[in-house]
Amino acid sequence: MKHDASVNVSGELKQRLDAFSRRVRRDVSDITAEALSEYLDAAEREASDLFVSNEAMMDWLNSWGMPDERKAPEADIRKPA
């Protein structure tokens, strides 16, 4: 279900959004909703108490360029209370 929302942006940002909308042939509201959703997803992950351990991160980084390159690790530790 879609709901209307209003956001105040600078004239420059509005021009960029309009130009991008025309270039990709998508509605401004759809682009804005997608961008807002992605921003909130990232912000919520950042605010999480879950983190990737150094060991998991190093294992992943060390696999870069190898035939069995690993996928990015999932969070595997929780921030102490």
N, C-alpha and C positions, 0 to 999 in steps of 0.2 A: 504494500500500500504506500503510495507516494503522498507526501505532505509538502505544502509550500513553505519556503523559508526565504528570508531576506538577508543579504550580506552586503555590507558597505565595503567597496573596494576603491582604490585610486583609479583615476581616469586612465592612467597608463596600463594598469593591470586589466581593466575592462577592455581596452583596445587589443591587448595581447590575447586575451581570452576569445574575443570575437574573431580575430584573425585566425587563431588556431582552430576554432570551431568551423570556420569556412574551409580551411585547408584540409581538415580530416573529415569534413562532412558529417559532423556530429552535433547534436544540440548542446548549447552552452550549459543548460541545466544538468544534462547527463555527464558532461565532462566535469563539472563542478562537484556533483555528487560523488563521482568516482574518486576524484582527488581528495575530497574531504574524508571519504571512507578509508582510503589508503593512509592518509595522515593520521587519523585516529587509531588505526590498527598499529602503526609504528609507534605512536605515542603511548599506547596502552602496553605494548611489549616493553618499551623503555622503562615504564613505570613499574614493571613487574618486579617481584622479589626473586625471580628465577634468573639464573645466569649460566653461561657455558664455562665449564672448568678449563683451566689452562691446559691440562692434559688433552682434553677432547679437542680444543682449538688447535693445539700444536700438531696432533695427529692428522687433523684435517689439512692444515697448511702444508705439512710435510708430504701430503699425498698429491699436491698440485702438480700437474704435468706428468704424473705416473699413469701407467695403463689402468691401474685400479684406483683412480682418483675417487676420493670419498665425497659424499654429499655434505653440505654444511651441517654442523652438529646441532642437535637440539639442546635446550637448556637442561642441565643435569645437576645443578646445585641450587639450593635455596638460601637467600640471604639470611644470616642469623637474626633472630628477633632482638 
